[in-house]
Amino acid sequence: MKRRTLPTAAAFAAATALLLTACGGGDDGSADSDQIEGAGQRSEQPSKSAEPAAPEQEKPDGVDVSLPADMKLVFDWDKPKDKKEAAAMDDAANFFRAIYHGVDKRSAEDASVVAYATGAGLHYAQTQVKAWIDGGWTATGTLRHYDATTRSAGNGSSVEVAFCADSGKFFGKEVKTGKVLTTEPSIEDFDYYRIIMVKVPTSDTLWQASKVFVETKAAECQ
């Protein structure tokens, strides 16, 4: 959630606290960043291929993650050559689409949220969706994700997907009035995410976000 779009000082403080307490958290039994070689360190150059990013309006794995026309999530990155890492990256993007699909549908229990998250990742997603709902906001504009890297655990059970996000053109919008809560550009527009993705044992293709770590005001993303 873009903290600066919130209209009151109290809401700003609550949202900032929410971000800090919702990131990472508890041991859900899934692989975490300690099991991933080099986790927390960004590679010089991500692996690249010619494969394009997944379309925004699609239903991967039979789950609807479509968004309204004025809510755009852009994933400006190249897929890694490793098939598992590419699949984990795709579903990391779907994890974020699912959060905003839940915001649009006004439900933290939306099927898309549950499909692409588990454990602490699910707690993070549902907490974010609930904050938007409780504030009476939806979202509008373009949220850009870029400079992505991936790292696999030695046993292949988890993949860390790390990337920058720029919310400079992504704003809150009051559901009742339609008023867009615009802001001036600042360092607060930039966040750096590390998402620990784990493969669903019962699926050949589905990966879920199990933990979420966020660095706010990320100067390296400017």
TITOR-629258 format. One record per residue (C-alpha): residue number from 0; x, z, y; residue in three letters. Coordinates in steps of 0.05 Angstrom, whole numbers. Layout:
REM TITOR-629258
<drenfi dofi="NUM" u="X" w="Z" v="Y" zadren="ALA"/>
...
REM end
This chain:
REM TITOR-629258
<drenfi dofi="0" u="0" w="0" v="0" zadren="MET"/>
<drenfi dofi="1" u="24" w="-15" v="69" zadren="LYS"/>
<drenfi dofi="2" u="30" w="53" v="101" zadren="ARG"/>
<drenfi dofi="3" u="31" w="30" v="173" zadren="ARG"/>
<drenfi dofi="4" u="-37" w="-4" v="168" zadren="THR"/>
<drenfi dofi="5" u="-71" w="64" v="163" zadren="LEU"/>
<drenfi dofi="6" u="-108" w="81" v="227" zadren="PRO"/>
<drenfi dofi="7" u="-94" w="155" v="236" zadren="THR"/>
<drenfi dofi="8" u="-34" w="201" v="234" zadren="ALA"/>
<drenfi dofi="9" u="-66" w="242" v="179" zadren="ALA"/>
<drenfi dofi="10" u="-78" w="181" v="137" zadren="ALA"/>
<drenfi dofi="11" u="-7" w="158" v="149" zadren="PHE"/>
<drenfi dofi="12" u="22" w="224" v="125" zadren="ALA"/>
<drenfi dofi="13" u="-24" w="226" v="64" zadren="ALA"/>
<drenfi dofi="14" u="-5" w="155" v="45" zadren="ALA"/>
<drenfi dofi="15" u="69" w="168" v="53" zadren="THR"/>
<drenfi dofi="16" u="64" w="230" v="9" zadren="ALA"/>
<drenfi dofi="17" u="24" w="189" v="-41" zadren="LEU"/>
<drenfi dofi="18" u="79" w="137" v="-46" zadren="LEU"/>
<drenfi dofi="19" u="133" w="189" v="-58" zadren="LEU"/>
<drenfi dofi="20" u="94" w="228" v="-110" zadren="THR"/>
<drenfi dofi="21" u="65" w="168" v="-147" zadren="ALA"/>
<drenfi dofi="22" u="131" w="133" v="-159" zadren="CYS"/>
<drenfi dofi="23" u="163" w="143" v="-227" zadren="GLY"/>
<drenfi dofi="24" u="142" w="211" v="-253" zadren="GLY"/>
<drenfi dofi="25" u="130" w="241" v="-322" zadren="GLY"/>
<drenfi dofi="26" u="158" w="221" v="-389" zadren="ASP"/>
<drenfi dofi="27" u="107" w="178" v="-424" zadren="ASP"/>
<drenfi dofi="28" u="151" w="166" v="-484" zadren="GLY"/>
<drenfi dofi="29" u="168" w="95" v="-461" zadren="SER"/>
<drenfi dofi="30" u="238" w="69" v="-448" zadren="ALA"/>
<drenfi dofi="31" u="263" w="87" v="-379" zadren="ASP"/>
<drenfi dofi="32" u="318" w="64" v="-333" zadren="SER"/>
<drenfi dofi="33" u="370" w="108" v="-368" zadren="ASP"/>
<drenfi dofi="34" u="365" w="63" v="-429" zadren="GLN"/>
<drenfi dofi="35" u="377" w="0" v="-389" zadren="ILE"/>
<drenfi dofi="36" u="450" w="-19" v="-378" zadren="GLU"/>
<drenfi dofi="37" u="464" w="-21" v="-303" zadren="GLY"/>
<drenfi dofi="38" u="394" w="2" v="-283" zadren="ALA"/>
<drenfi dofi="39" u="391" w="16" v="-209" zadren="GLY"/>
<drenfi dofi="40" u="447" w="-34" v="-194" zadren="GLN"/>
<drenfi dofi="41" u="430" w="-103" v="-168" zadren="ARG"/>
<drenfi dofi="42" u="466" w="-163" v="-197" zadren="SER"/>
<drenfi dofi="43" u="501" w="-213" v="-152" zadren="GLU"/>
<drenfi dofi="44" u="459" w="-272" v="-177" zadren="GLN"/>
<drenfi dofi="45" u="396" w="-268" v="-219" zadren="PRO"/>
<drenfi dofi="46" u="391" w="-315" v="-278" zadren="SER"/>
<drenfi dofi="47" u="353" w="-378" v="-259" zadren="LYS"/>
<drenfi dofi="48" u="313" w="-433" v="-292" zadren="SER"/>
<drenfi dofi="49" u="269" w="-489" v="-268" zadren="ALA"/>
<drenfi dofi="50" u="205" w="-454" v="-290" zadren="GLU"/>
<drenfi dofi="51" u="157" w="-441" v="-232" zadren="PRO"/>
<drenfi dofi="52" u="125" w="-374" v="-219" zadren="ALA"/>
<drenfi dofi="53" u="57" w="-362" v="-251" zadren="ALA"/>
<drenfi dofi="54" u="-3" w="-384" v="-209" zadren="PRO"/>
<drenfi dofi="55" u="-39" w="-329" v="-172" zadren="GLU"/>
<drenfi dofi="56" u="-110" w="-347" v="-193" zadren="GLN"/>
<drenfi dofi="57" u="-105" w="-345" v="-269" zadren="GLU"/>
<drenfi dofi="58" u="-127" w="-303" v="-328" zadren="LYS"/>
<drenfi dofi="59" u="-64" w="-288" v="-369" zadren="PRO"/>
<drenfi dofi="60" u="-77" w="-253" v="-436" zadren="ASP"/>
<drenfi dofi="61" u="-151" w="-261" v="-422" zadren="GLY"/>
<drenfi dofi="62" u="-149" w="-212" v="-363" zadren="VAL"/>
<drenfi dofi="63" u="-176" w="-231" v="-295" zadren="ASP"/>
<drenfi dofi="64" u="-125" w="-218" v="-240" zadren="VAL"/>
<drenfi dofi="65" u="-155" w="-267" v="-190" zadren="SER"/>
<drenfi dofi="66" u="-155" w="-247" v="-117" zadren="LEU"/>
<drenfi dofi="67" u="-198" w="-267" v="-57" zadren="PRO"/>
<drenfi dofi="68" u="-174" w="-325" v="-15" zadren="ALA"/>
<drenfi dofi="69" u="-150" w="-281" v="42" zadren="ASP"/>
<drenfi dofi="70" u="-108" w="-235" v="-3" zadren="MET"/>
<drenfi dofi="71" u="-45" w="-272" v="-25" zadren="LYS"/>
<drenfi dofi="72" u="11" w="-244" v="-68" zadren="LEU"/>
<drenfi dofi="73" u="71" w="-290" v="-68" zadren="VAL"/>
<drenfi dofi="74" u="126" w="-284" v="-120" zadren="PHE"/>
<drenfi dofi="75" u="184" w="-323" v="-92" zadren="ASP"/>
<drenfi dofi="76" u="231" w="-318" v="-150" zadren="TRP"/>
<drenfi dofi="77" u="260" w="-356" v="-209" zadren="ASP"/>
<drenfi dofi="78" u="250" w="-336" v="-281" zadren="LYS"/>
<drenfi dofi="79" u="309" w="-314" v="-323" zadren="PRO"/>
<drenfi dofi="80" u="329" w="-357" v="-382" zadren="LYS"/>
<drenfi dofi="81" u="317" w="-299" v="-431" zadren="ASP"/>
<drenfi dofi="82" u="246" w="-306" v="-457" zadren="LYS"/>
<drenfi dofi="83" u="232" w="-232" v="-462" zadren="LYS"/>
<drenfi dofi="84" u="257" w="-220" v="-391" zadren="GLU"/>
<drenfi dofi="85" u="216" w="-279" v="-366" zadren="ALA"/>
<drenfi dofi="86" u="153" w="-251" v="-399" zadren="ALA"/>
<drenfi dofi="87" u="167" w="-181" v="-371" zadren="ALA"/>
<drenfi dofi="88" u="176" w="-212" v="-302" zadren="MET"/>
<drenfi dofi="89" u="111" w="-250" v="-307" zadren="ASP"/>
<drenfi dofi="90" u="73" w="-187" v="-325" zadren="ASP"/>
<drenfi dofi="91" u="108" w="-146" v="-270" zadren="ALA"/>
<drenfi dofi="92" u="76" w="-196" v="-223" zadren="ALA"/>
<drenfi dofi="93" u="10" w="-189" v="-259" zadren="ASN"/>
<drenfi dofi="94" u="16" w="-113" v="-252" zadren="PHE"/>
<drenfi dofi="95" u="16" w="-121" v="-176" zadren="PHE"/>
<drenfi dofi="96" u="-40" w="-172" v="-179" zadren="ARG"/>
<drenfi dofi="97" u="-80" w="-122" v="-221" zadren="ALA"/>
<drenfi dofi="98" u="-71" w="-67" v="-169" zadren="ILE"/>
<drenfi dofi="99" u="-100" w="-111" v="-114" zadren="TYR"/>
<drenfi dofi="100" u="-153" w="-138" v="-160" zadren="HIS"/>
<drenfi dofi="101" u="-174" w="-66" v="-170" zadren="GLY"/>
<drenfi dofi="102" u="-173" w="-56" v="-94" zadren="VAL"/>
<drenfi dofi="103" u="-217" w="-117" v="-85" zadren="ASP"/>
<drenfi dofi="104" u="-265" w="-95" v="-140" zadren="LYS"/>
<drenfi dofi="105" u="-264" w="-23" v="-114" zadren="ARG"/>
<drenfi dofi="106" u="-245" w="6" v="-183" zadren="SER"/>
<drenfi dofi="107" u="-183" w="42" v="-207" zadren="ALA"/>
<drenfi dofi="108" u="-209" w="34" v="-277" zadren="GLU"/>
<drenfi dofi="109" u="-212" w="-42" v="-272" zadren="ASP"/>
<drenfi dofi="110" u="-193" w="-77" v="-338" zadren="ALA"/>
<drenfi dofi="111" u="-134" w="-112" v="-304" zadren="SER"/>
<drenfi dofi="112" u="-103" w="-46" v="-282" zadren="VAL"/>
<drenfi dofi="113" u="-109" w="-16" v="-351" zadren="VAL"/>
<drenfi dofi="114" u="-83" w="-80" v="-384" zadren="ALA"/>
<drenfi dofi="115" u="-17" w="-85" v="-345" zadren="TYR"/>
<drenfi dofi="116" u="3" w="-12" v="-339" zadren="ALA"/>
<drenfi dofi="117" u="14" w="49" v="-383" zadren="THR"/>
<drenfi dofi="118" u="37" w="120" v="-375" zadren="GLY"/>
<drenfi dofi="119" u="68" w="135" v="-306" zadren="ALA"/>
<drenfi dofi="120" u="58" w="62" v="-288" zadren="GLY"/>
<drenfi dofi="121" u="-16" w="68" v="-298" zadren="LEU"/>
<drenfi dofi="122" u="-18" w="132" v="-258" zadren="HIS"/>
<drenfi dofi="123" u="19" w="97" v="-201" zadren="TYR"/>
<drenfi dofi="124" u="-29" w="37" v="-202" zadren="ALA"/>
<drenfi dofi="125" u="-92" w="79" v="-205" zadren="GLN"/>
<drenfi dofi="126" u="-67" w="126" v="-150" zadren="THR"/>
<drenfi dofi="127" u="-53" w="66" v="-105" zadren="GLN"/>
<drenfi dofi="128" u="-121" w="35" v="-117" zadren="VAL"/>
<drenfi dofi="129" u="-157" w="101" v="-105" zadren="LYS"/>
<drenfi dofi="130" u="-121" w="110" v="-39" zadren="ALA"/>
<drenfi dofi="131" u="-146" w="43" v="-14" zadren="TRP"/>
<drenfi dofi="132" u="-216" w="58" v="-38" zadren="ILE"/>
<drenfi dofi="133" u="-217" w="129" v="-9" zadren="ASP"/>
<drenfi dofi="134" u="-193" w="103" v="58" zadren="GLY"/>
<drenfi dofi="135" u="-248" w="50" v="60" zadren="GLY"/>
<drenfi dofi="136" u="-197" w="-7" v="62" zadren="TRP"/>
<drenfi dofi="137" u="-184" w="-71" v="27" zadren="THR"/>
<drenfi dofi="138" u="-124" w="-117" v="40" zadren="ALA"/>
<drenfi dofi="139" u="-114" w="-183" v="74" zadren="THR"/>
<drenfi dofi="140" u="-55" w="-229" v="88" zadren="GLY"/>
<drenfi dofi="141" u="7" w="-247" v="48" zadren="THR"/>
<drenfi dofi="142" u="51" w="-199" v="10" zadren="LEU"/>
<drenfi dofi="143" u="117" w="-232" v="-10" zadren="ARG"/>
<drenfi dofi="144" u="161" w="-211" v="-68" zadren="HIS"/>
<drenfi dofi="145" u="231" w="-240" v="-75" zadren="TYR"/>
<drenfi dofi="146" u="304" w="-230" v="-96" zadren="ASP"/>
<drenfi dofi="147" u="284" w="-209" v="-167" zadren="ALA"/>
<drenfi dofi="148" u="332" w="-189" v="-221" zadren="THR"/>
<drenfi dofi="149" u="321" w="-168" v="-294" zadren="THR"/>
<drenfi dofi="150" u="359" w="-123" v="-342" zadren="ARG"/>
<drenfi dofi="151" u="342" w="-111" v="-415" zadren="SER"/>
<drenfi dofi="152" u="350" w="-47" v="-456" zadren="ALA"/>
<drenfi dofi="153" u="400" w="-54" v="-513" zadren="GLY"/>
<drenfi dofi="154" u="346" w="-54" v="-565" zadren="ASN"/>
<drenfi dofi="155" u="301" w="-101" v="-526" zadren="GLY"/>
<drenfi dofi="156" u="245" w="-51" v="-521" zadren="SER"/>
<drenfi dofi="157" u="243" w="-50" v="-445" zadren="SER"/>
<drenfi dofi="158" u="262" w="-93" v="-386" zadren="VAL"/>
<drenfi dofi="159" u="275" w="-70" v="-315" zadren="GLU"/>
<drenfi dofi="160" u="247" w="-119" v="-264" zadren="VAL"/>
<drenfi dofi="161" u="274" w="-104" v="-194" zadren="ALA"/>
<drenfi dofi="162" u="256" w="-140" v="-130" zadren="PHE"/>
<drenfi dofi="163" u="243" w="-136" v="-55" zadren="CYS"/>
<drenfi dofi="164" u="174" w="-138" v="-22" zadren="ALA"/>
<drenfi dofi="165" u="158" w="-157" v="50" zadren="ASP"/>
<drenfi dofi="166" u="90" w="-133" v="75" zadren="SER"/>
<drenfi dofi="167" u="101" w="-157" v="147" zadren="GLY"/>
<drenfi dofi="168" u="42" w="-204" v="141" zadren="LYS"/>
<drenfi dofi="169" u="-1" w="-160" v="95" zadren="PHE"/>
<drenfi dofi="170" u="-51" w="-113" v="127" zadren="PHE"/>
<drenfi dofi="171" u="-106" w="-64" v="112" zadren="GLY"/>
<drenfi dofi="172" u="-177" w="-85" v="129" zadren="LYS"/>
<drenfi dofi="173" u="-236" w="-38" v="138" zadren="GLU"/>
<drenfi dofi="174" u="-288" w="-55" v="86" zadren="VAL"/>
<drenfi dofi="175" u="-348" w="-35" v="129" zadren="LYS"/>
<drenfi dofi="176" u="-328" w="-69" v="194" zadren="THR"/>
<drenfi dofi="177" u="-279" w="-123" v="172" zadren="GLY"/>
<drenfi dofi="178" u="-229" w="-99" v="224" zadren="LYS"/>
<drenfi dofi="179" u="-158" w="-118" v="207" zadren="VAL"/>
<drenfi dofi="180" u="-107" w="-63" v="221" zadren="LEU"/>
<drenfi dofi="181" u="-48" w="-104" v="245" zadren="THR"/>
<drenfi dofi="182" u="21" w="-76" v="261" zadren="THR"/>
<drenfi dofi="183" u="85" w="-97" v="294" zadren="GLU"/>
<drenfi dofi="184" u="143" w="-119" v="249" zadren="PRO"/>
<drenfi dofi="185" u="191" w="-63" v="230" zadren="SER"/>
<drenfi dofi="186" u="236" w="-37" v="175" zadren="ILE"/>
<drenfi dofi="187" u="174" w="-5" v="144" zadren="GLU"/>
<drenfi dofi="188" u="153" w="-74" v="121" zadren="ASP"/>
<drenfi dofi="189" u="208" w="-76" v="68" zadren="PHE"/>
<drenfi dofi="190" u="208" w="-41" v="1" zadren="ASP"/>
<drenfi dofi="191" u="252" w="-47" v="-60" zadren="TYR"/>
<drenfi dofi="192" u="219" w="-38" v="-128" zadren="TYR"/>
<drenfi dofi="193" u="245" w="-24" v="-198" zadren="ARG"/>
<drenfi dofi="194" u="191" w="-32" v="-251" zadren="ILE"/>
<drenfi dofi="195" u="205" w="-12" v="-323" zadren="ILE"/>
<drenfi dofi="196" u="165" w="-60" v="-367" zadren="MET"/>
<drenfi dofi="197" u="151" w="-45" v="-441" zadren="VAL"/>
<drenfi dofi="198" u="124" w="-93" v="-492" zadren="LYS"/>
<drenfi dofi="199" u="56" w="-77" v="-522" zadren="VAL"/>
<drenfi dofi="200" u="68" w="-70" v="-597" zadren="PRO"/>
<drenfi dofi="201" u="1" w="-102" v="-616" zadren="THR"/>
<drenfi dofi="202" u="11" w="-164" v="-572" zadren="SER"/>
<drenfi dofi="203" u="60" w="-222" v="-577" zadren="ASP"/>
<drenfi dofi="204" u="62" w="-233" v="-502" zadren="THR"/>
<drenfi dofi="205" u="36" w="-174" v="-462" zadren="LEU"/>
<drenfi dofi="206" u="83" w="-127" v="-425" zadren="TRP"/>
<drenfi dofi="207" u="62" w="-65" v="-386" zadren="GLN"/>
<drenfi dofi="208" u="92" w="-28" v="-327" zadren="ALA"/>
<drenfi dofi="209" u="110" w="41" v="-354" zadren="SER"/>
<drenfi dofi="210" u="147" w="69" v="-293" zadren="LYS"/>
<drenfi dofi="211" u="152" w="49" v="-220" zadren="VAL"/>
<drenfi dofi="212" u="208" w="68" v="-172" zadren="PHE"/>
<drenfi dofi="213" u="204" w="49" v="-98" zadren="VAL"/>
<drenfi dofi="214" u="255" w="51" v="-42" zadren="GLU"/>
<drenfi dofi="215" u="218" w="48" v="24" zadren="THR"/>
<drenfi dofi="216" u="248" w="21" v="89" zadren="LYS"/>
<drenfi dofi="217" u="296" w="-20" v="46" zadren="ALA"/>
<drenfi dofi="218" u="347" w="-49" v="94" zadren="ALA"/>
<drenfi dofi="219" u="377" w="-92" v="38" zadren="GLU"/>
<drenfi dofi="220" u="311" w="-130" v="34" zadren="CYS"/>
<drenfi dofi="221" u="311" w="-152" v="107" zadren="GLN"/>
REM end
